[in-house]
Amino acid sequence: METTDKKTIKGGEFLITETSYQDVFIPEEFDEEQQMIAQTCRDFLAAEVFPQLDRIDTQEEGLMPSLMDKAGELGILGVSIPEQYGGFGKNFNTSMLVADVVGAGHSFAVALSAHTGIGTLPILYYGNQEQKDKYIPKLGTGEWKAAYCLTEPNSGSDANSGKTKAKLTEDGKHYVINGQKMWITNGGFADVFIVFAKVDDDANLTAFIVERDFGGITMNPEEHKMGIKGSSTRQVFFNDCHVPVENMLSDRQNGFKIAVNILNIGRIKLAAAAIGASKSVINTAVNYSNERIQFDRQISKYGAIRHKIAEMAAKVYAVESANYRAGQNIDDAFDALVAGGMDEGKAKLKSTEQFAVECAVLKVWGSEVLDYVVDEGVQIYGGMGFSAEAPMDRAYRDARINRIFEGTNEINRLLTVDMMLKRAMKGELDLMTPATAVAAELMSIPDFGEENNTLFAAEKKIIANLKKATLMVAGAAVQKLMLSLSKEQEILMNIADMASYVYVAESAMLRTEKLVSLRGQAACEGQLNMMRIYFVEAVDGVNKAGKEALWSFAEGDEQRMMMVGLRRFTKMEPFNIKNTRQEVAKQVIAANKYCY
């Protein structure tokens, strides 16, 4: 474990600063206690969830709540709940580790994450002392299950447009809630609902803690879904539901802020769960490839299959690196805020809000890596992959929701750029100075410099250039389009992809560099190879997204000049990527699982 003082890092700052590997956390650094918590989760899935996936998917009466009870008994639901409320009081990255491991649990993972995240955290972070004392201990043990009621039939991505109303009774003792919510995870068995409604004609939502026993709550039958069939998903109707005034959560009209901040946490936790699910799919696919014989050979010996296994592993490695890098940034920000005198609840929110850009990036990248992995998993299984009798069927269907959950990937791409630009306008991020420097560099003769052959020198130069490419395109788009940029969603998504490739590729490099510093180069050849494989994708991805953006808003000499710059900034020395993939695949195949 590094003992050097960590540099204070701001959210979104990755694009304009160089990060040292000493300032990042890597999953190989989890201590013995954290590893024990992770093993408890693995053992629970193996004993209680995997043997009855079919029963879970039929929504057998009482089964999911009983699994939640058992998870509560083991403390899995209370990992991030403070000790004063009966939890373990672990840091954010430990809760990320739990989400990662449990992410392999299909519908159970959805139920657990909804309960421990969006169901519990609004009370933990925004509740007053009486509310925390009443609800958090029971939510931490699973005695009470939680659900989150935000989405409405005409209010999805535009959450603040909800029509559910709350009206104060004449005696001032209750708010009467009327409205309809849909796609409510855990709705069928939840005891406590976090409900968002507008009081009278307020412009913004207010949040309420609503108990099922308050009455006035009815539900439609369970939704029939493409995937996560075992997850309870109901429409919930509030018909003159009387909620005590003391159950308003936080202040009036603070509900939209609560929703946004809790979704930041949900996004990065979803990314962690997607990585856990991806590892599980790789394990299953590799195991099958080692058993399946065609033309008198295991199919794992064929280059086409090894190509798939290596690409799956490299993508997972890269995004996992970024997940725990961001998770530790959140923990470090929390520690700094508390040391500065901030209340712990507020510090939890502020630290996550600080890294909302990274949360959005990771939600997109994690869910799309999982989609890639399950698709290739089906392909490795061949015809059997298309059979409902084989395990890829459930994995493929369950993965698809993640690009919609916690804000669609399109919304999160738009948010990535929007948040960075707003921070720049507030003076929190100085994007203009480096963007101006890149524009000036385009007019100068390229600096070829002296060749540096040290380990990671080439990768660091690539990352620096990819940042320049992103700043060049983003800066030009802001100058050219100005106020109309917010309406150019395709261009914004191009820029988001460029920034995201930068963040994830840099994270893979920093993790690998730290591993080499701890274990030596010889012990890290697999990680070095996965890093190099992912760099090819990142360089090509930045080039493609940058080209599409430039073709969309730049013209004439300006376009030609920036296209020259883009080509300059997206160069990578050739290497034998086929052999590199082969080496990664051989390690995974020999281990018969994702082994990094």
N, C-alpha and C positions, 0 to 999 in steps of 0.2 A: 504494500500500500504506500502510495506516495505521501511524503510528509511535508512537501513544499506548500507554502500558502497559495491558495487558489486565487486567480484573478477574478474579480467581480465581473460577471458577464450579463449583458442585457438581452432580453428577448429580441430576436430578429437581427442581432448584431453580427451573427455569423457571416453575413454577406459582405461586411466591410472591415472585418478584423481577422487576424490570423490567430487561431486557437492552438495552444500547446497541448500535447497529449497528456501532460501532467495535470491539466485542468479538467479532464473528462473522467467520468466513471465508466467502467466496462463491466459487463455481467460476470466476468471471471473473478471479480473482486468481492462478490457477495460473501459474507462471513458464514461461519458454521451455523449460527442460529437462523439466518435467512435461508440457508440451504435446507435446514430441517423443516422450516415452514413450507418451502417448495415441495419437499418430499412428502410431507403430510397431504398436500393437495394432490400429488401424483397418486399416492396410495388410495386416497378417497375416490378419485376417478376410476381407478382400476377395480376397486372393490364394490363401489356403489352405483357408478354411472355407466361405464362401458358394458357391463353384463346385461343391462336392461334398457338399452337405447331404443329398442322397438316398443317396449312398454311406455317409455317416456313419450315417444312420438305419437302414440295413440291417446295421449293425455289421460291415462288411467287415473281415475278419481283419487285424489289425495297423494299421488306418488311424488309429484314435484314438491309440494309443501313438506312432505316427509324427508326428502333429500335435503331441503333447505334446513330443516330441523337438525339433521345429522351433521351437516356442515357447520351449523351454529355450535353444536356440542363440541366440535373439534377446534373451535375458535376461528374458523376460516372467514366467517362473516365479520369478525371484530378486529382484523389485523390492523386497520388504520384508525380504529376508535380509541380515544384516550383511555388510559388505565382507570381513571376515576369513574368511567362509565362501564367498566368491566371488560374493556378491550385490551389489545396488546400495545397500542400506542406506537406502532412502528412508522417509519418515515415513508415518504411518497414512493420511493423506488422499491421498497419492500412490497407495497400494495401493487405496484406495477408487476413485480415478479409473480405475485399470486394471480393477477389477471392473465399473465403470460401462460402459466401452467394450466390454469383452469380453462383457458381459451380452447383447449383441445376437447372440451366437454360438450360440444354441440349445444342443444337447447338448454341444458343445465347452465352452461356458461352465460347464456343470455339472461336467464332468471336471476342468477347470482349477481351479475354485474349491474342489472337494473336495481336490484335491492340495495346492494352495498354502495352504489354510486349515486345515480340520480334520485333514488328513493330515500336514502339516508343522509347524504351529505348536505342537502339544503337545510335540514334541521341542525346538523352538527355545526355548520358554518354560519348560518343566519339566525338560528333560533335563540331565544332568550334563555336564561338559566332554567326557568321552570319548564320550558318546552324540552330542553336537552335532558333534564332530570327525568322527565316523564317518558320520553320516547326512545332515547338513544340506547339505554341498557337493554330494552326489549328487542330493539332492532338488531343490536349487536349479537344477541343470542339466537335470533331467528324466531323468538316467541311471537313477535309481530313481523309480518312481511310488508314490504313497501312497494308502492308504484308511483309513477310520475305522470301527471295528467296535463299535458301542454297542447298536443296536436288536436286540431279540430277538422271537420270535413273541408272547410274552406280556409284553413289556417295551418299551413305546413311549414315551409321555409320562412314564410312571413309570419313568424310566431306572434308578434305583437298585435296582429289583426284579429285575434280571437274574439268571439262573440259571447262567450260565457259571462254571465253577469252575477254580481254580488250586491245585495241591498241590505242596509242596516235596518233591523227591526225598530219599531217605535220605542220599545223599552231600552234600546241600545245594548242589548245583551248578546245578540246573534247577528251574523250575516247570513242571509238566505241566498243560496247559490242555485242558479238555474242555467243549464247549458248541456252541451254534448261534447265529449272527448272521444277520440278514436285512436286505434293502434296502441292501446295501453298495455304494455308488457307487465305481466304479473296481475293484470286486472281481475282475473277469475278468482284469485285467492288472497289478494292483498288485504291487510287489516288497516293500513294507513295509506292515504293518497296525498301527494303534494299536488294541489290543484291551483291552476292559474286562472284568474277571472278579473274582469274590470269592475271596479266599484262605481256604480252609477254611470256617469258619462266620462270617467277618467280616460286620459289619452293612453295611459300605460297600464300594464297588468299588475295585479297584486297577487301574492302567493298565500295560500292557506294550507294548514294541516287538517285534513279531513279524515275522521275515523269512519270505517264502514258502518259502525253501530249508530252513527248519528242519524241514520235513516234518510229517506229521500234519494237513495242511490239504486238504480236499476241498470241492467246490462243486457246487451245482445248476446247471442250464443258466441262461442269461440270462433274466431276467424279461421278459414281454411287457407293456409298459406303455401307458397312454393317450397319454402324451407323452414328451418327452426320450428317444425311442426309441434314439438313438445313444449314450446314456450306458450304460456297463456297470453292471448292477445284478444282483448275485448273492446267493444265500444261501451263507454260508461256514460250514463245519463244522470244528471243532477236535477231533481224535481223538488223544488222547495226544500233543499237540504239545509238544515239549520246548523251553522257552525259557530261555536262560542267565539266571542270577539277576541278572547285571549289566544285563539288559534290562528290569528293572522301571523304570517311568518315575515319577520322584518317589518319594514315600513310600508305604508300604502304607496302604491305605484312603483315599488321596488322589484316587482316580480320579473320584469323583463331582464333586469340586471342579474337577478338570481339565475334565471334560465340560461343566460349567456355564459356566466361564469361556471356554472355546474356542467354545461356542455363542453367547456374547455377540458375539464377533467375527463368527461366521458370520451372525448375524442382520443386523447392519448392512451387511455386505458383500452379503448377499442383496438388501437394499433398494437398494443401489447398482446391482447387476446388473439388478434389475427396472426401474430407471429407464432404464438403457441399452437394455434390450429395448423399453421403451415408446417411446423416441425413434425406434428403428428401425421400429416398427410405424406410428407417425405418419408417418414419411417415406414408407413404402410406400403408406399409405392416401391421403395427400395427392397423391402422384404419380398414383395411379389416378384420384382425383377430378378431376385436371386433364386427364386423357386421356379419361375416359368421357363420352360425349355422349348426352344424353337430351333430347327435345323441342328439338333443335337448339341446346342449350347444354351447356357443361361442367357436370357436376353440382357442381363446386366453387363455382358461382355461386348455388346455391340455399341459402336460409336454413337449411333443416333440416340440410344437410351442414355448413354453416359453424358451426352450433351445436355439432355433435359435435366438429369440429376444435378449436374454442376451448376447450371443456370438457376435452378430452384434454390440450391444451397447458397449461392452467392447473393441472390436477392434477399433471402432471409437474413443472412449474416449482416448485410449492409443496413437494413432497416432496424434490426435488433440493436445494432450499434447506436443508431440515432435515437431509438427509444430510451435507452438507459442514459445516454448523454443528456437528453432533455430532462429526464426524470431527476437526475442529480442536480441539474441547473435549478430546477424547481425547489428541491430540498435545500440547496445552498442559499437561494434567495429567501426561503422561509427562515432559515437560521439567522441570516443577516437582519431581517426585519424584526424578529423577536429580540435579537441582541440590541436592536435600536429602540426597544421599548414598545413595539406594537403588540396588541392583543393576538394570541395564537390563532384564534378563529379568523380574524381579519388577515393575518399574515398568510394563512393557508390560501385564502382567496387571492390575495395580492400576488403571491409568488406564482400561482398558476396563471393568473391573468397576464403577468409579465411575459410568460412564454406561450401566449395564445397563438402566435404565429407558428411556432414549432408544433404545437398540438394539432393545428389544422393540417400542416404538412404531413405529419405522421399518420393522421387519420386516413388521408388520401393514399399515401404510399403503402401503409400497412394493409389496407383493404384490397388494394390492387395487386399487391404481391400475393396475398392469399388467393385472389381470383386466378392469378397466373399459375400458382402452385396446384390448385385443385384441378384446373383444366389439364395441365400436363400430367397430373396424377391419373386422371381418367385415360389419357392417351397411353400412358405406360401400361395400364391394365388392358388396353385394346378393347375388344368386344366385351370382355367381362366388365370393363369399366362402365359400360352403358347399362349393365344389369342392376336392377334394384336389389339383387341378392348380394352384391359386392359392396364393400365399404365406401367406394368413391361416390356412389349415388348420393348418400346423405351428405358427405363432405361438400360435394359440388353444389347441391341445392342450398345448404345452410350458409355457404360463403356469400351468396349473392346479396343478402340484405345489408352487408357491412358497407357497401358503397352508398347506401341510402340512410342508414342509422346515423344519428348524431349530426345531422346536416348532410345533405348530399355531397358527393365529391365535387360537383360543380360549384356549389355554394362555398365549400371550404377552399377551393382554388381561388375563387374571387376574394374571399376573406383574407387569404394569405397576403395578397398584394395590397388590398385595401388597408389592412392593419399596419403594414410597413409604411405605406405612404402617409397615413394619418400620424404615425409616430414621427416621421420625418418633418411634417408640417408643424408639429408641436415642439420640435427641437430635441426630441428624445433620441432620434437616430440621425446621424449626419450622413445621409445618402448622397447629398448634392456634391460635396467635396470630392469623394472618390469617383462619382459619375463624371464630373467635370474633368478630372485627371485622366480618365479613360478616353474621353472625347479628344483631349489634347494629344494623348499618346497615338491616336489614330493618324494624326497629321505628321508624326515623327518617323524617323527610320527605326525599324525594329531593333531592340537591343538583344543581340545574340549572346553576348556575355561569354564567360568561361563555362565550359561544360562541367557540371557537378555530378559525379558518379556515386555519391554516397547514397545509402539506402533511404528511400522515400523522397529524395531530391526531385526526381521526375514527377512523382505524384503531387508534391507540394506546388510545383510549378504549374501543373495541370489545374489544380484547385484554384490557384491564384488567377489563372487565365479564365477559368469558367466564371469566376466572380466578376471579372472584367466584362465578359460577354453579357452577363445578366445586367450589370449596371449600365452598360452601353445601350442595350435595347430598352430597358426600363426608363433610363434618363431621356432617351430620344422620344419615347412614346409620351412621356409626361410633357415634354416641351412642345411636341407637335400637336398633340390632341387636347392637352390641358383639361378643361372641365368636362369635355366630351369623353374622356378616357373611361370614366365610370360606366358608360353605356357600351363600351367595346369589350364585351365579355370574352370573345375569342382571344383577343390580344392579351387581356388580363390573365387568362388561363395559360397562354403561352409563357408569359413572364413567371407565373406561379410555378410552372413545371421546371423552368430554368433554375429558379431559386431552390426548388425542392431537390433537384438532382445535385446541386452544389452541397446542400446540407447533408444529404444521405451519403454521398460519396466521401465528403470530408470526414464524416463520422466513422465510416468504415476504415479510412486511413488512420485516424487518430487511435481507434481501438487497436488496430494492428500494430501501430508504432509502439503503443504502450505495452502490448503483449510481448513484442520483441525485446523491449527494455527489461521486462520481467523474466522472460524465459529464454531469450536468445533466439537468433534467426533460425537456426536449424529446427527448433521445436515448433516453429510457426509457419512452415512452408504452406500448409493448407490455407491458413488465414491470408497469407501474402497472395496466394493464387486467387482466392475469392475476391480480394480487394481489386486485383488487376482485372478480373473478369467484369466486376461491376463498373470499373472506371470506363471500360469500353462503352457500356450502356449509357453512362452519364455523359460522356463526351458527345456521343451520337445524339442523345436526347436533347442536350443543350443546343447543339447545332440545328437540329430539326425544328425545335420550338422557336429558336431565335430567327431562323430563316422565315418561318411562317409569319411571325410577327412583323418582321421588316418588310416582307412582301405586302403586308396588309396596310401599312401606314406610311412607309417611306417611298420616295420616288427619285428618279434621275440620279445625279451625281451623289446626292446624299445616300441614297440606297446603295449605290455601287461601293462607296467608301466604307459604309458599315458592313456590307457583305464581305469585303476584304478583311475588315477587322474581325468579323465573326469567324472566318476561316482561320485567321491567325490565332484566335483565342481557343479554338476547338481542335487543336492538333494533338496527336498522341503518337509516340514512336511505336512502330509496329513490333509485335512479338507473336510468338506461335500460340495463339489463343486456343487452338484445337488441343495441343499438348497440355496446356494449362488446365483446360476443362477436364481432360483425361485424368490428371493427377488429383484434382478435387474429387471427381467421381470415384476414383479407386479407393480413396480414403473412406468415403461415405459407404460405398458398397462393401468394403472389408468390415466396417463396423456394423453393417446392416441397419444403420439408422443415421439420422442427422447427428453428427458427432462433435460439433463445435460449440 
